[in-house]
């Protein structure tokens, strides 16, 4: 009889008081959360090799390095959203669910600058998808829940509140912008997992970018993360957008004149561009992008970089100490436009020379080459020391022989924000670096 009563006590369902809204929120989202194991095979010296111990060098052998992280299914067809750094070097990726099932996944696309990646589970079936919320209406102090794989501890849950919004973070030599800050524990292994609100809806993608933080965690807002994820899911890469204006960070003098505390000052607007169509003018200060504050030019570029092509973006603009709004549409950055942007930023114009024209100019070549055609006075190229007649041999280590090669290389360089030109002058080779924003 005693044993029966004890068994009955152990099998009694939890009371309604215990099944709080936060418990229900975890139960709602947890089936879609995955642990990610990304393996990388590297060549390394054998640690037990006596030759290596006494003389250095020695034999090498394959070693497997493992990166642990988290993610969540955002599309029931098996598409998983996670951080880029979780899968950056993984050649074999396994995802596992709370029910113990394991699957192989492949990388569909990545956004290194935004630290996001999309995976596809290699099984043709439906998976539980996480309930997706919005990050546009978040409130300071509202509860948050992080689910992930911290330090390899599968499916761990931590709780906190939203501590700050639109937080910039500088870590490991890189700058990240527009983060949700929370005091829910986010540690290595949580990266890529969901940050939930009290309804169990995903409001952010956890990112452990500040390893030294105590009680400080950061998450990428879900609205921005989903924009990127859907673009990666569709085409495997982020299409480069052309806005048609340049901007620099506001200095104290310009900020005082405009009555703005922070922002990015528009320094030029190209004709027949999205910026000119939106009514932007030289001297405007852009202070907001879709509600997110703009502190400087770098943050403005970050906020605009992942906007899908064709999307209309609402900018908050200060002009003559009055704040107005402007709507600007993302337009594809073609190779020709990329070249035009490069020329306007650097003051450098190149031209393709045939092998015969190059030999006539004194160069011993057997194929077309690219030569500096013009260097604008007081331009970045002029200050760097480039001259008319210099040969451009490569851009960011990619050889360029024709104008088509050059345009493609510059379009790729725009994604990294810099172009390193390998230039030949006589028999001498020299590198020149330019900031492309």
C-alpha positions as MATLAB code, in Angstrom:
seq = 'XXXXXXXXXXXXXXXXXXXXXXXXXXXXXXXXXXXXXXXXXXXXXXXXXXXXXXXXXXXXXXXXXXXXXXXXXXXXXXXXXXXXXXXXXXXXXXXXXXXXXXXXXXXXXXXXXXXXXXXXXXXXXXXXXXXXXXXXXXXXXXXXXXXXXXXXXXXXXXXXXXXXXXXXXXXXXXXXXXXXXXXXXXXXXXXXXXXXXXXXXXXXXXXXXXXXXXXXXXXXXXXXXXXXXXXXXXXXXXXXXXXXXXXXXXXXXXXXXXXXXXXXXXXXXXXXXXXXXXXXXXXXXXXXXXXXXXXXXXXXXXXXXXXXXXXXXXXXXXXXXXXXXXXXXXXXXXXXXXXXXXXXXXXXXXXXXXXXXXXXXXXXXXXXXXXXXXXXXXXXXXXXXXXXXXXXXXXXXXXXXXXXXXXXXXXXXXXXXXXXXXXXXXXXXXXXXXXXX';
ca = [
       0.000    0.000    0.000;
       2.829    2.390    0.909;
       4.636    1.511   -2.336;
       1.456    2.200   -4.325;
       1.006    5.631   -2.707;
       4.665    6.468   -3.345;
       4.356    5.503   -7.024;
       1.195    7.560   -7.360;
       2.966   10.561   -5.862;
       5.904   10.223   -8.274;
       3.662    9.987  -11.354;
       1.357   12.897  -10.490;
       1.428   15.596  -13.188;
       3.026   18.943  -12.242;
       0.585   21.422  -10.733;
      -0.720   24.398  -12.697;
       1.290   26.674  -10.406;
       4.507   25.023  -11.564;
       3.642   25.171  -15.263;
       4.377   28.858  -15.514;
       4.259   30.819  -18.780;
       8.051   30.528  -18.982;
       7.871   26.731  -18.738;
       5.273   26.730  -21.529;
       7.485   29.036  -23.593;
      10.428   26.630  -23.338;
       8.224   23.644  -24.225;
       6.933   25.530  -27.260;
      10.342   26.297  -28.768;
      12.621   23.523  -27.539;
      11.716   20.848  -30.160;
      13.136   23.119  -32.895;
      16.480   23.789  -31.146;
      19.477   21.801  -32.367;
      22.973   21.213  -31.087;
      25.593   21.628  -33.826;
      28.820   19.669  -34.069;
      31.107   20.965  -36.841;
      34.249   18.922  -37.486;
      37.345   20.223  -39.250;
      40.209   17.971  -40.378;
      43.615   19.687  -40.096;
      47.218   18.619  -40.572;
      49.214   18.937  -37.339;
      52.479   17.691  -35.876;
      52.163   14.505  -33.851;
      52.453   15.425  -30.162;
      54.209   12.138  -29.324;
      56.866   12.439  -32.052;
      60.363   12.522  -30.371;
      61.860   14.251  -33.408;
      59.390   17.124  -32.939;
      60.186   17.203  -29.215;
      63.974   17.532  -29.622;
      64.545   19.035  -33.074;
      61.246   20.607  -34.194;
      59.519   19.714  -37.428;
      58.699   16.020  -37.630;
      55.767   14.047  -38.948;
      52.286   15.467  -39.445;
      48.984   13.651  -39.374;
      45.301   14.416  -39.722;
      43.612   15.679  -36.576;
      39.933   16.460  -36.072;
      38.970   19.738  -34.441;
      35.402   20.152  -33.259;
      33.354   23.329  -32.941;
      30.247   23.142  -30.773;
      27.297   25.461  -31.110;
      23.559   25.732  -31.352;
      20.892   26.622  -33.880;
      17.195   26.345  -34.553;
      14.938   25.243  -37.385;
      13.284   28.313  -38.914;
      11.743   26.491  -41.894;
      10.046   23.113  -41.453;
      11.785   21.797  -44.577;
      14.925   21.462  -42.448;
      16.602   24.859  -42.744;
      18.584   25.810  -39.649;
      19.771   29.284  -38.627;
      22.986   29.608  -36.623;
      26.105   31.779  -36.250;
      28.749   31.824  -38.974;
      31.580   31.258  -36.511;
      29.983   27.975  -35.402;
      30.352   26.389  -38.860;
      33.072   28.578  -40.413;
      35.637   25.786  -40.759;
      33.410   22.739  -40.524;
      33.785   20.144  -43.290;
      31.352   17.717  -41.617;
      28.351   19.081  -39.740;
      25.986   17.107  -37.506;
      22.839   18.484  -35.880;
      21.010   16.759  -33.040;
      17.563   17.361  -31.570;
      16.264   17.049  -28.036;
      14.692   13.671  -28.854;
      18.162   12.227  -29.571;
      17.884   12.141  -33.361;
      21.010   13.115  -35.333;
      21.309   14.303  -38.933;
      23.982   15.455  -41.341;
      23.635   19.039  -42.556;
      25.292   21.139  -45.245;
      25.987   24.859  -45.363;
      23.577   26.646  -47.713;
      25.030   30.130  -47.331;
      26.926   32.366  -44.935;
      27.155   36.019  -43.960;
      30.531   36.393  -42.198;
      30.094   40.126  -41.606;
      26.807   39.573  -39.783;
      27.936   36.280  -38.161;
      25.023   34.275  -39.599;
      24.761   31.008  -41.518;
      21.986   28.816  -42.893;
      22.219   25.011  -42.889;
      20.037   22.395  -44.608;
      19.399   19.073  -42.898;
      20.065   16.348  -45.466;
      16.750   14.536  -45.003;
      13.580   15.107  -47.006;
      10.966   15.458  -44.255;
       9.286   18.074  -42.113;
      10.899   19.185  -38.864;
       9.465   21.163  -35.939;
      10.057   24.857  -36.668;
      10.581   27.447  -33.971;
       7.792   30.002  -33.447;
       9.201   33.244  -34.827;
       8.521   36.577  -33.182;
       9.674   40.108  -33.959;
      12.419   42.290  -32.553;
      10.675   45.540  -33.464;
       8.633   45.888  -30.262;
      11.064   44.711  -27.580;
      10.912   46.331  -24.154;
      13.668   46.877  -21.610;
      13.159   44.565  -18.669;
      10.982   41.995  -20.419;
      11.890   38.342  -19.727;
      14.211   36.436  -22.065;
      15.082   32.749  -22.365;
      18.192   31.326  -24.044;
      18.305   27.687  -25.146;
      21.517   26.117  -26.399;
      24.566   23.971  -25.897;
      26.887   25.946  -23.559;
      30.202   24.165  -22.992;
      28.671   21.031  -24.579;
      25.824   20.836  -22.036;
      23.005   19.907  -24.396;
      19.677   21.746  -24.410;
      20.458   24.034  -21.485;
      17.994   26.792  -20.577;
      18.892   30.130  -18.968;
      16.698   33.112  -18.131;
      17.110   36.853  -17.811;
      15.716   40.135  -19.055;
      16.446   42.520  -21.904;
      19.132   44.833  -20.548;
      19.617   47.103  -23.588;
      18.693   47.438  -27.259;
      20.667   48.522  -30.343;
      23.920   47.780  -28.545;
      27.239   48.019  -30.491;
      29.882   45.468  -29.535;
      33.593   45.488  -30.363;
      35.291   42.112  -29.987;
      38.278   40.286  -31.490;
      39.184   43.197  -33.750;
      35.707   43.452  -35.282;
      32.722   45.698  -34.741;
      29.167   44.420  -34.483;
      26.087   46.612  -34.292;
      22.450   46.588  -33.245;
      22.567   43.753  -30.703;
      20.017   42.841  -28.064;
      21.753   42.793  -24.684;
      20.461   40.369  -22.062;
      21.613   39.015  -18.713;
      20.475   35.498  -19.653;
      23.633   33.382  -19.610;
      25.084   33.105  -23.130;
      28.346   31.176  -23.164;
      30.466   29.437  -25.826;
      28.197   26.743  -27.239;
      25.085   28.928  -26.930;
      26.153   30.632  -30.144;
      23.463   30.333  -32.811;
      20.719   29.256  -30.429;
      17.434   31.137  -30.028;
      16.687   33.932  -27.596;
      12.992   33.735  -26.709;
      10.468   36.100  -25.215;
       7.965   35.030  -22.548;
       5.566   33.770  -25.251;
       8.186   31.323  -26.532;
       8.736   33.255  -29.773;
      12.265   33.707  -31.141;
      13.352   37.348  -30.846;
      17.071   36.912  -31.470;
      19.980   34.651  -32.400;
      22.381   34.249  -29.469;
      25.978   35.206  -30.182;
      28.727   34.743  -27.575;
      30.947   37.505  -28.957;
      32.108   38.862  -25.591;
      33.721   35.915  -23.851;
      34.888   38.049  -20.918;
      31.387   39.321  -20.131;
      29.879   38.388  -16.773;
      26.094   38.426  -16.820;
      26.182   40.006  -20.272;
      24.896   38.224  -23.345;
      24.158   39.442  -26.856;
      21.776   38.360  -29.581;
      21.235   39.380  -33.206;
      17.680   40.772  -33.594;
      15.475   38.204  -35.326;
      14.057   40.676  -37.863;
      17.529   41.325  -39.264;
      18.591   37.682  -38.942;
      15.563   36.459  -40.894;
      16.152   38.973  -43.690;
      19.619   37.528  -44.110;
      18.477   33.906  -43.652;
      15.828   34.131  -46.369;
      18.300   35.682  -48.798;
      20.874   32.952  -48.057;
      18.178   30.289  -48.322;
      17.153   31.612  -51.742;
      20.506   32.336  -53.400;
      23.274   31.145  -51.058;
      24.797   34.624  -50.756;
      23.885   38.203  -49.971;
      23.426   40.282  -53.096;
      25.352   43.546  -52.911;
      23.141   46.629  -52.847;
      23.865   50.042  -54.376;
      22.538   53.110  -52.551;
      24.268   55.882  -54.480;
      25.648   58.015  -51.654;
      28.742   58.313  -49.489;
      28.765   59.221  -45.813;
      31.220   59.873  -43.013;
      30.791   60.020  -39.256;
      29.514   63.315  -37.862;
      32.186   65.407  -36.185;
      31.352   67.747  -33.291;
      31.170   70.817  -35.512;
      28.747   69.264  -38.014;
      26.668   67.723  -35.228;
      26.309   71.100  -33.521;
      25.341   72.819  -36.783;
      22.639   70.226  -37.500;
      21.451   69.790  -33.937;
      22.159   66.044  -34.029;
      24.100   64.155  -31.352;
      25.318   61.280  -33.535;
      24.845   60.058  -37.087;
      26.429   59.821  -40.518;
      26.928   62.899  -42.682;
      26.068   62.505  -46.383;
      29.102   63.762  -48.310;
      27.991   63.017  -51.875;
      24.932   61.798  -53.785;
      25.233   60.212  -57.220;
      22.937   61.279  -60.047;
      20.127   58.882  -61.015;
      20.769   56.804  -57.900;
      18.438   55.411  -55.211;
      19.718   58.153  -52.885;
      18.838   60.953  -55.316;
      15.419   59.379  -55.938;
      14.852   59.329  -52.164;
      15.655   63.037  -51.948;
      18.889   62.749  -49.964;
      21.194   65.742  -50.195;
      24.815   66.454  -49.448;
      24.972   67.721  -45.857;
      22.083   65.599  -44.564;
      22.704   63.616  -41.376;
      21.276   60.086  -41.285;
      20.396   59.315  -37.669;
      18.132   56.240  -37.939;
      17.587   53.192  -40.155;
      14.198   51.543  -39.636;
      14.123   52.641  -35.995;
      17.707   51.622  -35.200;
      19.894   54.580  -34.183;
      22.931   55.409  -36.317;
      25.973   56.406  -34.266;
      28.524   56.675  -37.066;
      29.195   55.856  -40.718;
      30.338   52.297  -39.955;
      27.065   51.522  -38.215;
      25.096   52.999  -41.129;
      26.927   50.734  -43.590;
      26.317   47.725  -41.330;
      22.578   48.414  -41.060;
      22.219   48.791  -44.832;
      24.451   45.914  -45.908;
      21.959   43.067  -45.415;
      18.829   44.754  -46.789;
      17.334   42.537  -49.520;
      17.273   44.005  -53.018;
      14.069   45.881  -53.800;
      13.291   46.554  -50.131;
      12.316   50.112  -49.201;
      14.107   51.338  -46.086;
      12.933   54.210  -43.894;
      15.738   56.607  -42.961;
      15.568   59.244  -40.251;
      17.333   62.333  -41.640;
      18.268   65.645  -39.997;
      18.330   68.590  -42.410;
      18.602   72.174  -41.212;
      17.986   71.094  -37.594;
      14.685   69.483  -38.612;
      14.170   65.717  -38.707;
      12.500   64.322  -41.800;
      12.017   60.838  -43.224;
      13.256   59.418  -46.502;
      12.488   56.063  -48.099;
      15.276   54.507  -50.139;
      15.241   51.263  -52.131;
      18.080   48.765  -52.389;
      19.220   48.416  -56.020;
      21.600   45.709  -57.340;
      25.254   46.676  -57.423;
      26.345   45.605  -60.897;
      30.000   45.197  -61.808;
      29.866   48.459  -63.768;
      28.394   50.309  -60.776;
      30.996   48.781  -58.477;
      33.703   50.163  -60.755;
      32.049   53.586  -60.704;
      31.897   53.578  -56.901;
      35.569   52.553  -56.771;
      36.577   55.379  -59.102;
      34.632   57.990  -57.132;
      36.081   56.782  -53.794;
      39.700   56.505  -54.937;
      40.038   58.968  -57.824;
      41.660   56.160  -59.827;
      40.650   55.229  -63.373;
      42.102   52.187  -65.134;
      42.034   51.201  -68.802;
      42.598   47.935  -70.619;
      45.573   47.821  -72.971;
      46.011   45.173  -75.626;
      49.270   43.247  -75.662;
      50.416   45.359  -78.646;
      49.553   48.655  -76.900;
      51.350   47.514  -73.740;
      54.489   46.540  -75.689;
      54.423   49.928  -77.423;
      54.380   51.507  -73.952;
      57.506   49.536  -73.039;
      56.026   46.556  -71.202;
      57.194   43.065  -72.136;
      53.809   41.258  -72.089;
      52.001   38.729  -74.255;
      48.421   39.359  -73.108;
      46.196   42.360  -72.258;
      46.988   44.362  -69.135;
      45.271   46.995  -67.017;
      47.010   50.337  -66.709;
      46.274   53.386  -64.576;
      44.687   55.843  -66.999;
      44.043   58.803  -64.707;
      44.674   59.830  -61.089;
      42.509   62.695  -59.854;
      44.283   65.521  -58.066;
      44.093   65.357  -54.229;
      42.386   61.949  -54.414;
      43.091   58.889  -52.263;
      44.994   57.354  -55.196;
      47.102   60.504  -55.602;
      47.923   60.599  -51.886;
      48.930   56.927  -52.054;
      51.410   57.720  -54.850;
      49.839   55.982  -57.854;
      50.788   57.296  -61.284;
      49.458   57.194  -64.805;
      50.941   54.158  -66.600;
      51.240   51.931  -63.539;
      50.010   48.392  -64.245;
      47.342   46.850  -61.989;
      48.175   43.149  -61.686;
      45.767   41.937  -58.977;
      42.938   43.018  -56.680;
      42.777   41.269  -53.291;
      45.075   38.535  -54.655;
      42.831   37.900  -57.701;
      44.750   38.397  -60.955;
      43.207   40.960  -63.305;
      44.118   41.185  -66.989;
      40.944   42.635  -68.492;
      38.365   45.245  -67.508;
      35.862   42.451  -66.882;
      38.313   40.840  -64.439;
      38.762   44.178  -62.700;
      35.027   44.868  -62.368;
      34.370   41.428  -60.894;
      37.255   41.752  -58.447;
      36.124   45.202  -57.296;
      32.545   43.947  -56.807;
      33.929   41.178  -54.586;
      36.182   43.644  -52.765;
      33.146   45.754  -51.857;
      31.906   42.904  -49.650;
      35.035   43.011  -47.504;
      35.133   46.809  -47.509;
      38.684   47.108  -48.841;
      40.604   46.687  -52.067;
      44.324   45.874  -52.110;
      45.803   46.579  -55.542;
      49.032   44.895  -56.606;
      50.673   47.447  -58.892;
      53.709   47.081  -61.161;
      55.926   50.058  -61.929;
      58.844   48.990  -64.087;
      60.181   45.837  -62.434;
      58.873   46.770  -58.995;
      55.671   45.416  -57.415;
      53.869   47.334  -54.680;
      50.542   47.034  -52.849;
      48.098   49.917  -52.357;
      45.110   49.539  -50.020;
      41.847   51.498  -50.346;
      38.847   51.650  -48.023;
      35.644   50.965  -49.965;
      33.255   51.350  -47.026;
];
